[in-house]
């Protein structure tokens, strides 16, 4: 199961993960902060940074395992 997930993870999927993580973690965070939605802004930052980290880790794992 894990190897099937890692085998589908390529450079295009990494780019998609990094782009979506950047938008949620930084663009949406600033938008929510300007509208005084502090709790949602913090959640967006956590989700965005998590997406960035998970994307890089999965890409590195897929490169070293396969």
C-alpha positions as CSV (number, residue, x, y, z in Angstrom):
1,X,0.0,0.0,0.0
2,X,2.7,2.5,1.0
3,X,4.9,1.6,-2.0
4,X,1.9,2.2,-4.3
5,X,1.4,5.7,-2.9
6,X,5.0,6.5,-3.1
7,X,5.3,5.2,-6.7
8,X,2.7,7.7,-7.9
9,X,4.5,10.7,-6.3
10,X,6.6,12.5,-9.0
11,X,7.9,16.0,-9.6
12,X,4.5,17.2,-10.9
13,X,2.7,16.1,-7.8
14,X,5.4,17.7,-5.7
15,X,4.9,21.0,-7.6
16,X,1.1,20.7,-7.0
17,X,1.6,20.1,-3.2
18,X,4.1,23.0,-2.9
19,X,1.9,25.4,-4.8
20,X,-1.2,24.5,-2.8
21,X,0.7,24.6,0.5
22,X,2.1,28.1,-0.4
23,X,-1.3,29.4,-1.3
24,X,-3.0,28.1,1.8
25,X,-0.1,28.8,4.2
26,X,0.7,32.3,3.1
27,X,-1.8,33.9,0.8
28,X,-4.9,32.7,2.6
29,X,-3.2,33.4,5.9
30,X,-2.8,37.0,5.0
31,X,-6.3,37.3,3.7
32,X,-7.8,35.9,6.9
33,X,-5.6,38.1,9.1
34,X,-6.8,41.2,7.3
35,X,-10.4,40.2,8.0
36,X,-9.7,39.5,11.7
37,X,-10.3,35.8,11.4
38,X,-7.3,34.9,13.6
39,X,-8.3,31.4,14.5
40,X,-8.9,30.5,10.8
41,X,-5.6,32.2,9.8
42,X,-3.7,30.0,12.3
43,X,-5.3,26.9,11.0
44,X,-4.5,27.9,7.4
45,X,-0.9,28.5,8.3
46,X,-0.6,25.1,10.0
47,X,-2.3,23.3,7.0
48,X,-0.2,25.1,4.5
49,X,3.1,24.5,6.2
50,X,2.1,20.8,6.8
51,X,1.4,20.4,3.1
52,X,4.8,21.9,2.2
53,X,6.6,19.5,4.6
54,X,4.6,16.4,3.7
55,X,5.2,17.1,0.0
56,X,8.9,17.4,0.3
57,X,9.1,14.3,2.6
58,X,7.1,12.2,0.3
59,X,9.1,13.3,-2.7
60,X,12.4,12.4,-1.0
61,X,11.0,9.1,0.2
62,X,9.9,8.2,-3.4
63,X,13.3,9.1,-4.8
64,X,15.3,7.1,-2.3
65,X,13.0,4.0,-2.2
66,X,12.4,3.8,-6.0
